[in-house]
Amino acid sequence: MVESKGWQWEMVKEDENSIWKNPCIESYYLLNRWKMAGKMDFLDLGCGLGRHSMLFGRNGFHVRCFDISREALARTRAWAESEGLAFDYADGDMLALPYEKESADCILCRNVISHTDTNGVKRAVSEIGRVLKTGGECYLTLGSKATWQERHREWPQVDENTRLCMDEGPEYEVPHFYADYALVKELFSAFKIIWINHVEDFWEQEGSTRSSFHYHVLVQKTAGEKEAK
């Protein structure tokens, strides 16, 4: 298993218009879904600069912020305190979450769990299952092999599903795991899969159009399910 490595958030500027300061589209749906269901113990797994912690905190959730980066947590805390919000903070490795069994109603883990190798992803999924309450839900994203085949051939291969990012920037030398549909289903076989979406995102860079694919997955921990391996 490769050593876990987080983003170098020190390289990301403070900009209120940045993507890292604005919640993802899906988070608004999840906010309403979970609030209506009374699922108010929220874990922001890989919180980054706190964009989702702030959204859920402003809407009355009990928020726990977790990240491997102390820089990310410090900046999230400063933002939250500037608005009078009190969150719980913990730094560490997603492969060994510092939380009690069945302590979270809902977990958001966007563009996080893929930053390890295959064995690491399996361990992280197991940890998510341990921390979720029965009936609790987790939304997460996984890199897709549809992206790997087109864009990342030059990155060093760690295992059959993982490559090491060599692009200069905050993700330099951070592992990137990629899945296909069958592997996503296998990884979450211990959960009830509510939905799996395969999404292509587009952006313009250096005069050309680029894209990447991700799996967006919503799962639920149900009573009597076998433990994740």
N, C-alpha and C positions, 0 to 999 in steps of 0.2 A: 504494500500500500504506500502510495507516495505521501510525502509530508504535506499536511494542509498548509495552504498559503492564501492569504486574503489579498484584496485589492490594496494598492498603495494610494489610500485616500488623500494622503498629503499632496498628491499631484493634481487633485481635483479642486478647482477654484470655487469659492463661495459665490454663487450666482442664483438669485431667486428664480430666474427663468430657466435654469438648467433642468434637464430631465431628472436629475438626481434630487431635485427639490420639489418635484411635482408627482403626485401619485399616479400609478399606472391606471389605465382605463378599467381593468378588471376589478380593481380594489373598491370601486364605488358599488359595483354589484355585490361583492362579498360583504361589504359593510352592511348593506341593507339585508342581505340574506341572513347573516349571522345575528344581527341585532333583532330581527323579527323572530328568530329562533331562540333568543335569550342566551346566545353563546357570547359572553362578554369578557371571558379571560383570554386575551389575545397575545400570541407570541409572534413577534416580528423576527423571524429567523434569518439572520443576515441583514440587519437593518440598514446598513450603509449610513447615509447621512440623515435618515429618519423620516423620509417622505411618507411612508405608510404608518409609522408609529404616530406621527402627528395627526394624520387623518383620523385614525381610530381613537386616539386620545381626545381629540376635539369632540368626538361623538360619544363620550362616556364610557369607553371600554377601559378595563384594567389592562395596561400595556406593559409587556416585558420586551425589552430591547436586547437582542443578542447579536454579537459579531465577533469575529476573530481579531478585528482591528480596534485597538484602543483609541486610535485617532477618530475613527468613525463614531464610536460611542461618545467620545468627548464632544464632538460637534453636534451629535443628536441631543445630548444633554443640554448643551448651551442653547440650542434652538427651543427645546421644550421649556426650559426654565424662563426663557424670554417671554413665553406666553402663559406662564404660571401653571404649567402641566408637570405632574410628578409621575415619572415612570420608574420601573425597576430595570437595572442595567447589569449585564454580565458579559464578560469577554471569555472566549474559549474556542474550542474546536467543535464543529457540528457533529463530529463522530462520537462525542461524549458530552451530551448536553447536561448542564448543571441544574437540572430540574427534576422534581419528584415524578414518579409514575402517575399517569392520569391527572395532570395538573393544568392542562390547557384545553380550552373549549375549541379554539380555532388557531391555525397557524398559517401565516403567509410566508412563502419562501420563493421569491421571484428572482431568477437568474443567480442562484446561490448554490444549490445542491450539485450542479454540474462541475463545480470547481474542485474536483477530486478525480480519482480514477474509479474503475468499475467496482472494486472492493469497497472503496470509500463511499460510493453512492449507496451500495447495499447496506453499509453500516449506518449511514445517515437516515435512510428510510426506516431502518429498525428503531433508531432513536426517536424518530417522529412518531412511530407507532407506540413506543413506550410512554412518551410524554402526553400524547393525546388522551383525553377522556373518552370513554365509550360513548359513541354518538358524535364525538368531535370530528371536525373536518380540517383538512389541509389543502391549500391551493399552492401549487408550485409549477415551475417551468423546468424543462430539460432541453438541452441542445439536441438538434436533430441531425442524423447522418446525412440528410439531404443537403445540409449546409457543409458538413465535413467534406463530402466528395468534391464539391466545387471550389471551395475557398481555402482549405487548410491542408492541402497535400504536402506543403513544404514544412509544416510543423513536425517536430520529432514525435514519434509514436511511443506512447507509454504502455498501452495494452491495446487489445483489439477495438476498444471503444473510446480511447482517450488519447489526446494529443496535448503537447505542451505549447502554450501560446508564446510566440516569439516576436509579436508586434510590440514596438516600443510604446510605453504608456503604463497606466496603472495596473494592467493585467499581465505585464511581462513575466514570463515563466510561471504563470498560474495554469495548472492543468485544466483542460476542458474535456468533459465527458459528453459523448454523443450517443443517442439511442435511436432505434427504430420502433415501430408500433408494437411489435412482438415483445421487445425488451421492456418497453414501458409497462405492458400488461404483466409481464413476469415480475418486475420490480414491485408492483403494487398488488400482487395476488393475495396478500394477507388483508387487503382492505376492500371495501365496496367502492368500485370506481363509479363516480357520478357522471363525469364526462372527461373525454380526452379530445382536445382540439389540436390540429396541426396548423400553425400560423406562419405565414411568410411576411416579414417586415422589409420594407424598401427604404433606402436613403440614397442621397446623391453625394458622391465623394470623388474629388479630383476629376470632375467633368464626366463621370460615368455613373450609371445606376447600379447599386449593389443591393443584395438582399441576404437575409438569413432566415432559417426555419427554426422554430421551437415548438415543442409539445407543451401545451397548457393543460394541466391535470388537476382535477378536484376529486379528492378521495374522502371517505368517511371510515372511521374505525367503528366496527360493529361488534356486538357481543358474540362470543363464540368463535370469532375468527382465529385462525392459527397465527402464531407470532411470525413477524417478518424475519427472514433469515439474513 
